[in-house]
């Protein structure tokens, strides 16, 4: 059985390795995959978008463990959420918002049966003491209903994730939600939203970011010369602002939360 880990722990400290050790101690046959440990610290929206763009590429039965948990040690709940193909194990802090928006949820359990935790539970490292052992037990055949108390989907915390909208002037306005290692800027404008906005084949678009404007969408990074900016639909299915062989975040001096505006131009 596959267990994925998505955290904001980074890799400089022992946290990720210790979680893996706990999992393998309880289930030596588990396959552990790191989605990423480079979520910006305590950034739930970043984690939600990253999970959305990755979870569906794993085999049926995968247990997705998300530990971006600024409320660790407080009264926040830990959830086991079951869909048709997967189980998601995460704090009830909104990090599963995009999953709840896109998946049919079969059941939700508030994880509170301590017999599935480590014997001693710290106030600061539930990743080790609760998430890791619970994930291991699930892959050994424990049903999520055995882990605790049923919870209603409507009671779960949801993030207010910004959505693209049409301005009074008729422009499509989106937001930068993250930047990857290459400095590519990922927006919240998905392919369907952009296609609906550009509903006529005769329409071209310009993309404004800061004081800069990019004309049209590119088919590849190499569609423009080296160090030139471009707009492209990313592999995640969202509009991406990039610089060929460069860093868009540094080039445009913008980042998460900044606005991207798209304008239609009628071609005659």
Steps between C-alpha positions, in 0.01 A plus 500: 500500500613854417520784752578850375634781716435869439636733768660836571781337698778552246784250489762663724363348820414147609121532487432332166743217566348432840149482352624244248667302776174479694308388192750230410520377859127428486484390137836405345325427171373856457620704203556862603501775237594861569272737310685796647627633831553851363156648563550853630482481881139495626371585151175304476401641161834400347455151644142473372602595145801267505286210618241575233760479223657173617272258685324349198821360349533231769354147498167412651526442874772761557493673838582869457643652820502879520677661794485876461371561845540841666237392756695197623439435869178705505142375489497466122390159377691250290296360213498182297307569179414216263420544131444237233874443449687658791522576868614848606641549848527867596427758768157662485635840400382537141793330332255253341280774351591424138445128557154568641426719198606243240438154651195307617561441870388158622571546869671731748638383834631716782810302602486468877571135587833525679575129465608581144742774616847464644493435873623849584357792303684832503332839465721603209559197275173331410656406167711245684264406780161488324511546122780251431372211715139549388607493134696181564202335668276589205740333258494192722124471457348711775178658370470874551173452692709325766715810548245720671172686476298568181493867401268693268664647190320830556680544832851490355714811481530647150747753369383810319709438191485791254327422172550682169225747412390737223558865585258784421715580197463145366848374587575164658675557832698227671756460777847349529469208743857370498841506335693183425873433532562653157322821589199421282191677632194276531162677492150391600372534142422150374466387140119486503469850641740637241329311215161636605640851517653465152183349359550624145783370284545851365612625840859534612608591852753712679611419854593783733714435805618798697592765245588240238294354219534169317326458167337162437560151634806294410501130414835435669773679692715493187233691306677819610866592511713433806428741790173612339173478697204288394162374615423130466255242632700302754501124547275564801229641274539859617633812329870542570718807453858406414829625362675268256824390668435759768306573818162672466471575870824698490434644155160648587573556871162357595388203703221319674181705529584741219251554219505374142256660256398363160346716230334384179584652165270448204702409193369646176 
